[in-house]
């Protein structure tokens, strides 16, 4: 699938108001679900995840406070408040126009490129 743009988003935890960053967002018009790299989000925001059978929690690494709670829906963990227009999240998005090269794409997924 082709990447249309790369950008970032900043929003605040609904439980603690801590700003959280989604960096290097890939805008892929053909994808029907928003996907999150757990390891990248954890590194960028100094958080850790705790997965359960029916929900997931995101904790602040320094304080061990819960920042986000999500639910399991259709076998996917979802953060409903991240895409609810009237939520308490402040959500700003900015897309840049540079497209990644094939080599960058492969490096992001840990593949050896030709």
C-alpha positions in Angstrom: 0.0 0.0 0.0 1.2 3.5 -0.7 1.9 6.1 1.9 0.4 9.5 1.0 2.0 11.6 3.8 3.9 11.4 7.0 3.0 13.5 10.1 2.5 13.5 13.8 -0.3 14.1 16.4 -0.3 15.2 19.9 -3.1 14.5 22.3 -3.6 14.4 26.1 -4.3 11.5 28.4 -8.0 11.6 29.4 -7.0 10.4 32.9 -4.0 12.6 33.7 -3.8 15.3 31.0 -0.3 14.2 30.1 0.6 15.0 26.5 1.2 12.0 24.3 2.8 12.0 20.9 2.2 9.9 17.9 5.3 10.5 15.7 6.0 9.5 12.2 2.3 8.8 11.5 1.9 7.2 8.1 -1.2 8.3 6.1 -2.1 5.2 4.1 -5.5 6.0 2.5 -6.4 2.3 1.8 -6.1 1.2 5.4 -9.5 0.9 7.1 -8.3 0.8 10.7 -5.9 3.0 12.6 -2.9 0.9 13.8 -0.4 1.7 16.5 3.1 0.5 16.9 3.1 -0.4 20.6 6.9 -0.4 21.0 7.3 2.9 19.2 4.5 4.6 21.2 6.0 3.2 24.4 9.5 4.5 23.6 8.4 7.9 22.4 6.2 8.6 25.5 8.0 6.6 28.2 5.0 4.4 28.9 4.3 0.7 29.1 1.3 -1.4 28.2 -0.5 -4.0 30.2 -2.7 -6.4 28.1 -5.7 -8.3 29.5 -8.2 -10.6 27.9 -10.8 -7.8 27.5 -8.9 -4.5 27.9 -5.5 -2.9 27.9 -4.0 -0.1 30.0 -1.2 2.3 29.2 0.9 3.4 32.2 3.3 6.3 32.8 6.8 4.7 33.3 7.9 7.3 35.9 4.7 7.4 38.0 3.0 4.1 37.2 -0.3 5.9 36.8 -2.8 4.8 34.2 -2.8 7.2 31.3 -5.2 5.3 28.9 -7.6 2.5 29.2 -9.0 0.7 26.1 -11.4 -2.1 25.4 -11.3 -5.2 23.3 -13.7 -4.8 20.3 -13.8 -7.2 17.4 -10.6 -8.8 18.6 -8.7 -5.5 18.5 -7.8 -3.2 21.4 -9.3 0.2 20.8 -9.0 3.5 22.5 -12.5 4.8 21.8 -11.8 8.3 23.1 -9.0 8.8 20.6 -11.4 9.0 17.7 -14.5 10.4 19.4 -14.9 14.0 18.1 -16.4 15.3 21.4 -13.9 13.6 23.7 -11.7 15.4 26.2 -8.6 14.8 24.0 -7.0 17.8 22.4 -5.9 16.4 19.0 -3.7 18.3 16.6 -2.4 16.8 13.4 0.2 18.0 11.0 1.2 16.2 7.8 4.3 16.8 5.9 4.6 16.1 2.2 7.8 14.0 2.0 7.3 10.3 1.2 9.6 7.7 2.6 11.9 5.8 0.2 11.6 2.0 -0.1 14.7 1.6 2.0 13.2 3.7 4.9 10.0 1.7 4.7 12.0 -1.6 5.0 14.1 -0.2 7.9 11.0 0.7 9.9 9.9 -2.9 9.8 13.3 -4.3 10.4 13.7 -5.9 7.0 16.9 -6.0 5.0 16.4 -3.9 1.9 17.9 -4.7 -1.5 
